[in-house]
């Protein structure tokens, strides 16, 4: 009877009062001790208010039922398909919405509703896939930042493909602990291309020069990313590179000259179809010609075989420079060794290869000088501190802290 009187009163009450009263009715339904008859009438009243012309009233209902697992599901679904600011309240919080409901709302909604879905405490893989395929950059940033979102590798790749130029999205994706290595490499490529587009628009470099710079930046980032990854991750990265046409002989040569052992083994295993263990055995066997046979089986160009064989020989001989970090930068010693070996080739065969190796040599020299300069600067800074604080020399903890 009380609910019936409420409905009669609501016909003439102003929107603000209707909203306040409807919120109280919804809370009574959810948390009060109504009789079965009153409860049924209250549900009927809330359902009727879904057609209220005032958004203020429907918003109050959405706020009341958004977190309630006992709310009538049909009311929650109706509110999820209301105007964006109302729908967002239940889309972000209600546990009554199924994956199918969320996918449908994501497909039909605007950025506000998509952002609400992306911010849910748990976003299942199917919903993440739908958002990756259709959502704008803003909702995808929210999704990437959401640790409760389960995002498949294919969906991550689609996000980068559609909105990889957005710096905020790249940053959010890179911060995810579950981001596959192949996607990190794709993001590095997207960043390189974005910077290249800016440089081209400024007219600072010719198109050909810019293309070379971008290609070398991509390759350097790819090898560096692989240096700290597991064998399984590197294998997946190499498979991704091959499927996208990025696994070039030049990239493999760079990896070899950077002593990125895991990458070289995975690349040759991918190209030859041999198990990674077998590839490793052939590469590092000092007694036979397994390395050369492996390189030929991988389909590497004949013009590069001498360079690869010289690099393998230098690598097997060891003698690592303390300034070098395996897989992170080119080994100047190995580059010089390969240059010496390739200078015996006919000019028409070796022109492009020698040009590439000389660029590698210049890059390695700059990296080496940069690291050495940094080390010398750190030593000078420490010496300056100790010189101006002689009374602190008897405090080993302070000196160790400064040195670190």
CORGI-V254174 format. One record per residue. N is the residue number from 1. SS is DSSP state (hx for helix, st for strand, lp for the rest). BURIAL is + if it has 9 or more other C-alpha atoms within 8 Angstrom, else -. Layout:
# CORGI-V254174
N_SS_BURIAL + N_SS_BURIAL
This chain:
# CORGI-V254174
1_lp_- + 2_hx_- + 3_hx_+ + 4_hx_- + 5_hx_- + 6_hx_- + 7_hx_+ + 8_hx_- + 9_hx_- + 10_hx_+ + 11_lp_- + 12_lp_- + 13_lp_- + 14_lp_- + 15_hx_+ + 16_hx_- + 17_hx_- + 18_hx_+ + 19_hx_+ + 20_hx_+ + 21_hx_- + 22_hx_+ + 23_hx_+ + 24_hx_- + 25_hx_+ + 26_hx_+ + 27_hx_+ + 28_hx_+ + 29_hx_+ + 30_hx_+ + 31_hx_- + 32_lp_- + 33_lp_- + 34_lp_+ + 35_lp_- + 36_hx_- + 37_hx_- + 38_hx_+ + 39_hx_+ + 40_hx_- + 41_hx_+ + 42_hx_+ + 43_hx_+ + 44_hx_- + 45_hx_+ + 46_hx_+ + 47_hx_+ + 48_hx_- + 49_hx_+ + 50_hx_+ + 51_hx_- + 52_lp_+ + 53_lp_- + 54_lp_- + 55_hx_- + 56_hx_+ + 57_hx_+ + 58_hx_+ + 59_hx_+ + 60_hx_+ + 61_hx_+ + 62_hx_+ + 63_hx_+ + 64_hx_+ + 65_hx_+ + 66_lp_+ + 67_lp_+ + 68_lp_+ + 69_lp_- + 70_lp_- + 71_lp_+ + 72_lp_- + 73_hx_- + 74_hx_- + 75_hx_+ + 76_hx_+ + 77_hx_+ + 78_hx_+ + 79_hx_+ + 80_hx_+ + 81_lp_+ + 82_lp_- + 83_lp_- + 84_hx_+ + 85_hx_+ + 86_hx_+ + 87_hx_+ + 88_hx_+ + 89_hx_+ + 90_hx_+ + 91_hx_+ + 92_lp_+ + 93_lp_+ + 94_lp_+ + 95_lp_- + 96_lp_- + 97_lp_+ + 98_lp_- + 99_hx_+ + 100_hx_- + 101_hx_+ + 102_hx_+ + 103_hx_+ + 104_hx_- + 105_hx_+ + 106_hx_+ + 107_hx_+ + 108_hx_- + 109_lp_+ + 110_lp_- + 111_hx_+ + 112_hx_+ + 113_hx_+ + 114_hx_+ + 115_hx_+ + 116_hx_+ + 117_hx_+ + 118_hx_+ + 119_lp_+ + 120_lp_+ + 121_lp_- + 122_lp_- + 123_st_+ + 124_lp_+ + 125_hx_+ + 126_hx_- + 127_hx_+ + 128_hx_+ + 129_hx_+ + 130_hx_+ + 131_hx_+ + 132_hx_+ + 133_hx_+ + 134_hx_- + 135_lp_+ + 136_lp_- + 137_hx_+ + 138_hx_+ + 139_hx_+ + 140_hx_+ + 141_hx_+ + 142_hx_+ + 143_hx_+ + 144_hx_+ + 145_hx_+ + 146_lp_+ + 147_lp_- + 148_lp_- + 149_st_+ + 150_lp_+ + 151_lp_+ + 152_lp_+ + 153_hx_+ + 154_hx_- + 155_hx_+ + 156_hx_+ + 157_hx_+ + 158_hx_+ + 159_hx_+ + 160_hx_+ + 161_hx_- + 162_hx_- + 163_hx_+ + 164_lp_+ + 165_lp_+ + 166_lp_- + 167_hx_- + 168_hx_- + 169_hx_+ + 170_hx_+ + 171_hx_- + 172_hx_+ + 173_hx_+ + 174_hx_+ + 175_lp_- + 176_lp_+ + 177_lp_- + 178_lp_- + 179_lp_+ + 180_lp_- + 181_hx_+ + 182_hx_+ + 183_hx_+ + 184_hx_+ + 185_hx_+ + 186_hx_+ + 187_hx_+ + 188_hx_+ + 189_hx_+ + 190_hx_+ + 191_hx_+ + 192_hx_+ + 193_hx_+ + 194_hx_+ + 195_hx_- + 196_hx_+ + 197_hx_- + 198_hx_- + 199_hx_+ + 200_hx_+ + 201_hx_- + 202_hx_- + 203_lp_- + 204_lp_- + 205_lp_- + 206_lp_- + 207_hx_- + 208_hx_- + 209_hx_- + 210_hx_+ + 211_hx_+ + 212_hx_- + 213_hx_- + 214_hx_+ + 215_hx_- + 216_hx_- + 217_hx_+ + 218_hx_+ + 219_hx_+ + 220_hx_+ + 221_hx_+ + 222_hx_+ + 223_hx_+ + 224_hx_+ + 225_hx_+ + 226_hx_+ + 227_lp_+ + 228_lp_- + 229_lp_+ + 230_lp_- + 231_hx_- + 232_hx_- + 233_hx_+ + 234_hx_+ + 235_hx_+ + 236_hx_+ + 237_hx_+ + 238_hx_+ + 239_hx_+ + 240_hx_+ + 241_hx_+ + 242_hx_+ + 243_hx_- + 244_lp_- + 245_lp_- + 246_lp_- + 247_lp_+ + 248_lp_- + 249_hx_- + 250_hx_- + 251_hx_+ + 252_hx_+ + 253_hx_+ + 254_hx_+ + 255_hx_+ + 256_hx_+ + 257_hx_+ + 258_lp_+ + 259_lp_+ + 260_lp_+ + 261_hx_+ + 262_hx_+ + 263_hx_+ + 264_hx_+ + 265_hx_+ + 266_hx_+ + 267_hx_+ + 268_hx_+ + 269_hx_+ + 270_hx_+ + 271_hx_+ + 272_hx_+ + 273_lp_- + 274_lp_- + 275_lp_- + 276_hx_+ + 277_hx_- + 278_hx_- + 279_hx_+ + 280_hx_+ + 281_hx_- + 282_hx_+ + 283_hx_+ + 284_hx_- + 285_lp_+ + 286_lp_- + 287_lp_- + 288_lp_- + 289_lp_- + 290_hx_+ + 291_hx_+ + 292_hx_+ + 293_hx_- + 294_hx_+ + 295_hx_+ + 296_hx_+ + 297_hx_+ + 298_lp_+ + 299_lp_- + 300_lp_+ + 301_lp_- + 302_hx_- + 303_hx_- + 304_hx_+ + 305_hx_+ + 306_hx_+ + 307_hx_+ + 308_hx_+ + 309_hx_+ + 310_hx_+ + 311_hx_+ + 312_hx_+ + 313_hx_- + 314_hx_+ + 315_hx_+ + 316_hx_- + 317_hx_- + 318_lp_- + 319_lp_- + 320_lp_- + 321_lp_- + 322_lp_- + 323_lp_- + 324_lp_+ + 325_lp_- + 326_lp_+ + 327_lp_+ + 328_lp_+ + 329_lp_+ + 330_lp_+ + 331_lp_+ + 332_hx_+ + 333_hx_- + 334_hx_+ + 335_hx_+ + 336_hx_+ + 337_hx_+ + 338_hx_+ + 339_hx_+ + 340_hx_- + 341_hx_+ + 342_hx_+ + 343_lp_+ + 344_lp_- + 345_lp_- + 346_lp_- + 347_hx_- + 348_hx_- + 349_hx_- + 350_hx_+ + 351_hx_- + 352_hx_- + 353_hx_+ + 354_hx_+ + 355_hx_- + 356_hx_- + 357_hx_+ + 358_hx_+ + 359_hx_- + 360_hx_+ + 361_hx_+ + 362_hx_- + 363_hx_+ + 364_hx_+ + 365_hx_+ + 366_hx_- + 367_hx_+ + 368_hx_+ + 369_hx_- + 370_hx_- + 371_hx_+ + 372_hx_+ + 373_hx_- + 374_hx_- + 375_hx_- + 376_hx_- + 377_hx_- + 378_hx_- + 379_hx_- + 380_hx_- + 381_hx_- + 382_hx_+ + 383_hx_- + 384_hx_- + 385_hx_- + 386_hx_+ + 387_hx_- + 388_hx_- + 389_lp_- + 390_hx_- + 391_hx_- + 392_hx_+ + 393_lp_+ + 394_lp_- + 395_lp_- + 396_hx_- + 397_hx_- + 398_hx_- + 399_hx_+ + 400_hx_- + 401_hx_- + 402_hx_- + 403_hx_- + 404_lp_-
